[in-house]
Amino acid sequence: MTATTVFTAGQVLSAAALNGNFDKLPYAFSAGTGGTTIAALSADTTTTINITYPTSRFSQPPIVFAWSDNNRYVCSIGTNTTGSAIATVRNVSAAAATGASTLYWTAVQMGTASAAG
């Protein structure tokens, strides 16, 4: 990340200068796996996976992105709160998937009062 201001050693830093440089960082961020593996899905079927965020990490429902290591699967987020989300995983292929897969996710809250920012 490129700083807005370049600070020098011994310089007194104002709150405004610090806020202006660090307001580009997320307020809260988390990443992980769905906690359970995704069983092999038949063609055009779905399953849901619960995602649990670390306790008290988010003050607003975060923006969540989920994906699988199986290219036949499409993931979407339905219910999303400050503590958890539900990912729906669909096999969009005309063929059944083989073997288990992993659901990966990231969640971000950019500001104290809003996930976007």
N, C-alpha and C positions, 0 to 999 in steps of 0.2 A: 504494500500500500504506500502510495506517495503522500507524504505529509503536506498539509496546506502551508504550514510554517516550518522553517528550519530553525531549530533552537540551538543555542550555543552554550557551552559550559559556563556556569555561574549566572546565567540569565534568570531573572525572576519571572516565573510563569504565571500569567493571569488565568483565572477560571475561564474566561471567554476564549483565550487562545487554546487552552486544553480542550474545551468543549468543541471548538471548531475543528480540531484535528481528530478527535476520537468519536465524533457523532456518526462517522461512517461505519463504525464497527457494529455488529449486531448486539442488541441488548441481551439476547439469549439464543443459544444454539445447542442442538443435540443431534446425534446420529446413532444408528444402530441397526440391528436386525429385528425381524418381527417376533423373535422369541421362540417361534416354532418353525419347523421346515414346512414347506408347501408340498403336500403329497402330490404325486403325479395326477394330473387332471385329464379327464376324458375331453374329447373335442367339444368346443363351445360350452364349457361348464365353468362355474365360478366357485370360489371359496372365499371366506373372510379370515383375516388375520388381525388380531388385536395388537396395537402398538401402545406401549406404556412409556410415557416420558418420565425422566427423573423427577422425583418429588419436588414440588414448588419451583421448577425451572422456569415455567412460563406464566406470565400474568394475563396474557391474552391467548386465544387459540392461535398457534403458530401456522405459518405456511409450511405445508408438508409435501415432500416429493418422495414417491416410493417406486421401486423397480425390483425386478427379479433377475437372477442369473440365467433364466430360461427365456430365450428369445420368442417363444410361443406365447408368453404371458404378458398381459397388459394389466397394469396396476392403477387403481384410482383410490382416492381418499373420500370416504363418506363422512360419517360422524367425526367431528374434530373438536376437542375441548382443550382446556389448559393442562389436563392430565393424561389424555389418551386420544387415540384415533382408531378408526376401523378402516383397514385397507381391503378392498375387494380385488381379487385376482381372477382374471378370466383367461382361459386358454382360447385364443382367437384362431388357432389352427384347425384345419379339417381333420387332423390326426390327433390321437391321444399322446400326451407327453409321457416320457418314461423317466423314472427316477424322481427323487425329491429335489426341490429347489429352495433357495434362500430368498427371503424378502429383505431388501435393504431400504433404509429410509433416512432422510434428513429433515429436520424441522428448524425453522428460524423465526425469531421475533425481532424485528429491526428496532422498534422503539418501545418505550415504556407503556404506551397506551395503544399501540397498533402493531400488528404483525408486519404490515407493509411499511416501506420507508426508504 
